[in-house]
Amino acid sequence: MASKPKWIVAKERDRRAAANATVWLFGLHAVRDALANPLRDKLRLVVTRNAADRLGDAVPADGLPVEVADPRRFPVPLDPGSVHQGAALEVRPLDWGKLPDVARIGSGPPPRIVLLDRVTDPHNVGAILRSAEVFGARAVIAPSRHSAPETGALAKAASGALERQPYLRVGNLGDTMTALRGLGYATVGLDGTADATLADLPQDVPLALAFGAEGPGLRDRTKSLCDHLLRIDASGEFGSLNVSNAAAVALYATHCRG
């Protein structure tokens, strides 16, 4: 029997590793929302007595191992300086399904999707997830590599939005943009050098809004796949926004027009 090509073997290995991976969420808000999420595969809860009291009824009565820990020796592998507030929950990453299911266009208002082009800072991605949830985006999509993975820091920055706002990580962002265009989406890139502004946003069509990393911005291929390149007008000559703030402004603009 012929052996499988190396790229297929590598892909299957990565898929198995992802399926077996676990994440430690931390902080009262992130842990409480994850405990309340029926889609979460929850493995182990570690809390101090004070945190357990503050979580209250959110802590399940059975079915989940719960360890009450000494706050001076919190037995969870978190990065130094993580503000865990005495609560940490080991979980498996969420599976939000496939792009066609998330991006399907229905009979309601035109959907909006956020695309992140190599945005690696978990705090920025967490903040973008919050804005996406507040302003009704369908999903946030980022490449599997060179993007912020689902971590405790990201979940804490998202302040619960990670449990409700789909965060899909795809093999190739450019191919995903092409697929979204095929589904009827207009692709819009936010670029500080663009001639047009947010006032020129397409109306009454599904939108996929692409944001690049701070500094490099959108990559050339990403720009080439955008139907429109727009900038956010600043009142001052040197004004600029970080990527999470830019996403919030753009999502608000599409929300107002929707």
C-alpha positions as CSV (number, residue, x, y, z in Angstrom):
1,M,0.0,0.0,0.0
2,A,1.3,3.4,-1.0
3,S,2.3,5.7,1.9
4,K,0.5,9.0,2.4
5,P,2.1,12.2,1.1
6,K,4.1,14.0,3.8
7,W,1.8,17.1,3.8
8,I,-1.3,14.9,4.5
9,V,0.5,13.2,7.3
10,A,1.5,16.5,8.8
11,K,-2.0,17.9,8.4
12,E,-3.5,14.8,10.2
13,R,-0.9,15.1,13.0
14,D,-1.7,18.8,13.5
15,R,-5.5,18.0,13.6
16,R,-4.9,15.3,16.2
17,A,-2.7,17.7,18.3
18,A,-5.4,20.4,18.1
19,A,-8.1,17.9,19.1
20,N,-6.0,16.9,22.2
21,A,-4.9,20.4,23.1
22,T,-6.2,22.1,26.2
23,V,-6.3,25.7,27.3
24,W,-6.3,27.2,30.8
25,L,-8.8,30.1,31.0
26,F,-8.4,32.4,34.0
27,G,-10.1,35.3,35.7
28,L,-13.6,35.3,37.2
29,H,-15.4,36.7,34.2
30,A,-13.8,34.4,31.6
31,V,-14.2,31.3,33.8
32,R,-17.8,32.1,34.7
33,D,-18.8,32.5,31.0
34,A,-17.0,29.3,30.0
35,L,-18.7,27.4,32.8
36,A,-22.1,28.7,31.4
37,N,-21.2,27.7,27.8
38,P,-22.7,24.3,27.0
39,L,-20.4,24.1,23.9
40,R,-17.3,24.1,26.1
41,D,-15.6,20.8,26.9
42,K,-14.6,21.5,30.5
43,L,-11.9,19.4,32.1
44,R,-10.8,20.8,35.5
45,L,-11.7,23.8,37.6
46,V,-9.2,25.2,40.1
47,V,-10.4,27.9,42.5
48,T,-9.6,29.5,45.8
49,R,-12.4,29.5,48.4
50,N,-12.9,33.2,47.8
51,A,-13.2,32.7,44.1
52,A,-15.6,29.8,44.6
53,D,-17.8,32.0,46.7
54,R,-17.8,34.7,44.0
55,L,-18.6,32.3,41.3
56,G,-21.5,31.0,43.3
57,D,-24.0,28.9,41.3
58,A,-21.8,29.1,38.2
59,V,-19.7,26.2,39.7
60,P,-21.4,22.9,38.7
61,A,-22.6,20.7,41.5
62,D,-21.3,17.6,39.8
63,G,-19.6,16.3,36.6
64,L,-16.5,18.5,36.7
65,P,-13.4,18.0,38.9
66,V,-13.1,21.0,41.2
67,E,-9.9,21.7,43.2
68,V,-9.9,24.3,46.0
69,A,-6.4,25.8,46.0
70,D,-4.3,27.8,48.4
71,P,-4.1,31.3,46.8
72,R,-0.4,31.5,47.8
73,R,0.4,28.4,45.8
74,F,-2.0,28.4,42.9
75,P,-1.3,25.1,41.1
76,V,-2.0,26.1,37.5
77,P,0.6,26.6,34.7
78,L,-0.1,30.3,33.9
79,D,2.3,32.9,32.7
80,P,3.9,35.0,35.4
81,G,1.8,38.1,36.1
82,S,-1.5,36.5,34.9
83,V,-4.3,38.0,37.0
84,H,-6.2,34.9,37.7
85,Q,-8.4,36.2,40.5
86,G,-8.2,32.8,42.1
87,A,-10.0,31.0,39.3
88,A,-8.8,28.9,36.4
89,L,-10.6,26.4,34.1
90,E,-8.9,23.8,31.9
91,V,-10.9,23.4,28.6
92,R,-10.6,22.3,25.1
93,P,-10.7,25.0,22.3
94,L,-14.1,25.7,20.9
95,D,-15.1,24.3,17.5
96,W,-17.2,26.8,15.6
97,G,-17.7,24.7,12.5
98,K,-16.9,25.4,8.9
99,L,-16.8,28.7,7.0
100,P,-19.9,28.1,4.8
101,D,-22.0,27.4,7.9
102,V,-20.8,30.6,9.7
103,A,-20.9,32.8,6.7
104,R,-24.2,31.6,5.2
105,I,-26.4,34.6,4.1
106,G,-29.9,34.4,5.3
107,S,-33.0,36.6,5.1
108,G,-32.0,39.1,7.8
109,P,-29.7,42.1,7.6
110,P,-26.5,41.6,5.5
111,P,-23.9,39.8,7.7
112,R,-20.5,41.2,8.6
113,I,-17.3,39.2,9.2
114,V,-14.0,40.3,10.6
115,L,-10.8,39.1,9.0
116,L,-7.5,39.5,10.8
117,D,-4.3,39.4,8.8
118,R,-1.5,38.3,11.1
119,V,-2.8,40.0,14.2
120,T,-0.8,38.2,16.9
121,D,-1.4,40.2,20.1
122,P,-4.0,38.2,22.2
123,H,-5.1,41.4,23.9
124,N,-6.0,43.0,20.5
125,V,-7.8,39.9,19.3
126,G,-9.7,39.7,22.6
127,A,-10.8,43.3,22.3
128,I,-11.8,42.7,18.6
129,L,-13.9,39.8,19.7
130,R,-15.7,42.0,22.2
131,S,-16.4,44.6,19.5
132,A,-17.5,42.0,17.0
133,E,-20.0,40.7,19.6
134,V,-21.3,44.1,20.6
135,F,-21.8,45.2,17.0
136,G,-23.3,42.0,15.7
137,A,-20.5,40.5,13.5
138,R,-21.0,37.0,12.4
139,A,-17.5,35.8,13.1
140,V,-13.8,36.8,13.5
141,I,-11.5,34.8,11.2
142,A,-7.7,34.6,11.3
143,P,-5.0,32.3,9.8
144,S,-4.0,29.3,11.8
145,R,-0.4,30.5,11.7
146,H,0.8,34.0,12.6
147,S,-2.3,34.8,14.6
148,A,-3.3,34.8,18.2
149,P,-4.4,31.3,19.3
150,E,-7.2,30.7,21.8
151,T,-5.5,31.3,25.2
152,G,-6.3,32.4,28.7
153,A,-4.9,35.9,28.0
154,L,-7.1,36.2,24.9
155,A,-10.2,35.0,26.7
156,K,-9.6,37.4,29.6
157,A,-9.2,40.3,27.1
158,A,-12.4,39.2,25.3
159,S,-14.3,39.4,28.7
160,G,-16.6,36.5,27.9
161,A,-17.0,37.2,24.1
162,L,-14.8,34.2,23.2
163,E,-17.7,32.0,24.4
164,R,-20.2,33.6,22.1
165,Q,-18.4,35.1,19.2
166,P,-17.1,32.6,16.6
167,Y,-13.3,32.7,16.3
168,L,-12.3,30.6,13.3
169,R,-8.7,30.0,12.4
170,V,-8.2,29.0,8.7
171,G,-5.4,27.5,6.7
172,N,-5.1,30.4,4.3
173,L,-6.7,33.8,4.7
174,G,-6.5,34.7,1.0
175,D,-8.3,31.5,0.0
176,T,-10.9,32.3,2.7
177,M,-11.4,35.8,1.2
178,T,-11.9,34.3,-2.2
179,A,-14.4,31.9,-0.8
180,L,-16.3,34.7,0.9
181,R,-16.4,36.7,-2.4
182,G,-17.9,33.6,-4.0
183,L,-20.6,33.5,-1.2
184,G,-21.6,37.1,-2.1
185,Y,-19.5,39.1,0.4
186,A,-17.8,42.4,-0.5
187,T,-14.2,42.3,0.9
188,V,-13.1,45.6,2.5
189,G,-9.6,46.3,3.6
190,L,-8.8,49.0,6.2
191,D,-5.7,50.8,5.1
192,G,-4.4,54.1,6.3
193,T,-3.1,55.0,2.9
194,A,-6.4,54.4,1.0
195,D,-8.0,57.3,-0.9
196,A,-11.6,56.4,0.1
197,T,-12.9,56.5,3.6
198,L,-15.4,54.7,5.8
199,A,-18.0,57.0,4.4
200,D,-17.7,55.0,1.2
201,L,-18.6,51.7,2.8
202,P,-20.7,49.5,0.5
203,Q,-24.3,49.4,1.7
204,D,-26.9,46.6,1.8
205,V,-24.3,43.9,1.0
206,P,-22.6,41.3,3.2
207,L,-19.2,42.6,4.3
208,A,-15.9,41.0,5.2
209,L,-13.7,43.6,6.9
210,A,-9.9,42.9,6.8
211,F,-7.5,44.4,9.4
212,G,-3.7,44.1,9.3
213,A,-1.2,43.9,12.1
214,E,0.0,47.1,13.6
215,G,3.0,48.3,11.7
216,P,3.0,46.1,8.6
217,G,-0.8,46.5,8.0
218,L,-2.4,44.4,5.4
219,R,-0.2,42.1,3.3
220,D,0.0,42.7,-0.5
221,R,-2.1,39.6,-1.3
222,T,-4.7,40.5,1.2
223,K,-5.0,44.0,-0.4
224,S,-5.2,42.5,-3.9
225,L,-8.2,40.4,-2.8
226,C,-10.1,43.4,-1.4
227,D,-12.9,44.9,-3.4
228,H,-12.5,48.2,-1.6
229,L,-9.6,49.8,0.4
230,L,-10.8,52.3,3.0
231,R,-9.2,54.5,5.6
232,I,-10.5,55.9,8.9
233,D,-10.4,59.7,8.7
234,A,-8.4,61.3,11.6
235,S,-9.0,64.9,12.6
236,G,-5.3,65.5,13.2
237,E,-2.5,65.1,10.7
238,F,-0.7,62.4,12.8
239,G,-3.7,60.6,14.3
240,S,-3.8,56.8,14.3
241,L,-5.6,53.9,16.0
242,N,-4.4,50.5,17.0
243,V,-6.0,47.6,15.3
244,S,-8.6,46.8,18.0
245,N,-9.8,50.4,18.1
246,A,-9.9,50.6,14.3
247,A,-12.0,47.4,14.2
248,A,-14.4,48.9,16.8
249,V,-14.8,52.1,14.7
250,A,-15.3,50.2,11.4
251,L,-17.8,47.8,13.0
252,Y,-19.7,50.6,14.5
253,A,-19.9,52.3,11.1
254,T,-21.3,49.1,9.5
255,H,-23.7,48.7,12.4
256,C,-25.1,52.2,11.9
257,R,-25.5,51.6,8.2
258,G,-27.1,48.2,8.8
